[in-house]
Amino acid sequence: MSLLEVEGLRTGYGLLPVLQGLSFSVEEGTTAVLFGLNGAGKTTTVNAIAGLQPVWGGSITFDGQKISGQPATKIVERGVAISLEGRHVFPKLSVRKNLDLGAWTARKTAKQQLDLVFSYFPRLEERLDQMAGTLSGGEQQMLAIGRALMSKPRLLLIDEGSLGLSPKLAQTVFEVVSRINDDGTTVLLVEQNIGVLPYADQALVMEKGTLTFNGSGKELGESGDLRKTYLG
Amino acid sequence: MTLAFDPTTGLVSPLVHGLFQGSAYGLLGLGLVLLYKSNRIFNFAQGEFAGVAALVAYLFDTGSKGLPKVPYAVAILLGVAAAVLVALLTERLVVRPMFHRPRVVLLVGTVGVALFLIAVEGLVYQDIAALRPIDQALSIDPIFTRLDRVPVLWSDLAKLIMLLALAAAAFLFFRLSRMGTAILAVSQDATAARAVGISVERTSMLAWGLAGLTGGIAGVLLAVPPFSTTPGIFTGTILTTAFAAAVVGGITSLPGAFVGGVLVGLVQEFASADLPLVPGLGSIRGGGELAVAIVLLGILLVRPKGLLGSET
């Protein structure tokens, strides 16, 4: 049984459908990467998994339990956390309070997770009392991922974690994500940066709300046509 | 030239009256700041939360309109509870369905709530309702002390103490409690708050409940002689100045609600008093309001975030 199973997922905005029967699964302990051009439905997909987007049809199952239709609070409690596209840190709260809020559903493990987050992102420990809105873009990205980790998730969703970062910083983020995965957290990344490919156990490519490729990162990397068509 | 200035009490009289009148503005302003801080909403129904509390407390205290006469303290509690209930219903029936609309839509929504509550109050009770002040209920001397022959009433002192206590409690709630931080988080980014598992609906209910609580406490403290309550009187007479006080203090600052309220009260009273320094000032009709307007506009121009506010 896969950790995450998405079956015939349909959703959209207002009357406009975005996902029209999307199906895929992610195995526990792997890093999966969802690629696609702007408007392909990648963010809608991870937001639906996280409970931030209403599901019109189909189902999302996490660890054998149906989570589609549940409020985000319950989904976080079950072990799914998301680092949103655009970072979405709480700008007028300190780094410390941002991280504390990340443990909203998991107070008992907050201290242990905080130490873990600092081990991934030592910079955050140096900036603990700084307002999150005054951090650099890279630091805000670290905070967004760190905050998501504070709930001790089994599945971490990271939406466009490298967006707006320098190639070097993006590489650093990918390396940390790889460490997070090595430490046992399953990761589903939404990316447009093909620099993440070496870290992907599974690669998914979306186009216009449907899946057009589902294979290993290596297969996608070697598939020149696919790479050219979807990743530029 | 009119010289109504009383040389026997000097500056003490406007000081005392300004302080207590300012407490009234601060009490209503505190609820305004609470909701702005948590929901980014200017709540025009805040005055009627106070009005509902005052009316319900009065009806139960006097046993009017077929309601049972209950002990004073119970009547006060029922009044405050009614304000909290009305605030929660406002959140559930008006604010939540429009939560993602532009804030101006919500602002107008709260105007609608205020008008609705005024109408309901009018249907229930059209007469003047003045609550018994605390000294009457306790059968004690209404005067707590005299400052340079100016009487300081228990009922006025209660306003000031309650304002201080509520402002401090609300400040500590937002500064130290997890739920307070969660409310701030929702106000800054509701999507991110949802993403970490915070129930936006629950925090919104809590913020409105607190606004109802402060409004209710304001109502039962303010609707005592020489003031009284009639339908819409809080909105018509205090709310506008309370808004000014909240903005002067800093619309995001809870201590600012106290500072702004007291400052506006003092400015109003001093400008209304016929002081020897400015002979005849007291004879200008609306001199107090004029002075408040000048202070408000001056602060908006020089320091738009208010005296203690941290953002515009």
Interface residues (C-beta under 8 A of the other chain):
Chain A: A50 G51 L52 P71 A72 T73 V76 E77 A81 I82 L84 H88 V89 F90 P91 K92 L93 K97 D100 L101 G102 W104 T105 R147 A148 M150 S151
Chain B: R178 T181 A182 L184 A185 Q188 D189 T191 A192 A193 R194 A195 V196 G197 I198 S199 S310 E311
